[in-house]
Amino acid sequence: MNKIKVLIVAGTMDVGGIENQLMHLLRNADREVFQIDYTSTMENAYYREEIERLGGGYIQIPDMNWKNHRNIAGRCIR
């Protein structure tokens, strides 16, 4: 069965309220059904090891601004 792919575009994936909620999704998702990947502007964010340990992808992106958003989106979607 093909998994449903989910890409969560996040800023830092460091310790914080929204980041904790995003991790709650990965921890409780049926990983046989969903492939959940995250983006982050940090090379070694707080949650990176846990994301990878739980089977999620981790894609480092440069800091967002309106001049480079299309380039970044193109790198994430392959």
KAFEN-V281939 format. One record per pair of residues at least 6 apart in sequence whose ideal C-beta (glycine too) atoms are under 6 Angstrom apart, sorted by sequence separation. I is the first residue (numbers start at 1). J is the second residue. If there is no record, write none. Layout:
# KAFEN-V281939
i=I j=J
i=I j=J
This chain:
# KAFEN-V281939
i=13 j=19
i=52 j=58
i=29 j=36
i=51 j=58
i=26 j=36
i=48 j=58
i=61 j=72
i=38 j=51
i=8 j=22
i=43 j=60
i=59 j=76
i=37 j=56
i=36 j=56
i=37 j=57
i=38 j=58
i=39 j=59
i=41 j=61
i=39 j=61
i=41 j=63
i=23 j=47
i=31 j=55
i=13 j=38
i=13 j=40
i=6 j=34
i=10 j=38
i=12 j=40
i=26 j=54
i=12 j=41
i=4 j=34
i=5 j=35
i=6 j=36
i=7 j=37
i=8 j=38
i=9 j=39
i=10 j=40
i=11 j=41
i=12 j=42
i=26 j=56
i=14 j=45
i=15 j=46
i=3 j=35
i=13 j=45
i=14 j=46
i=12 j=45
i=13 j=47
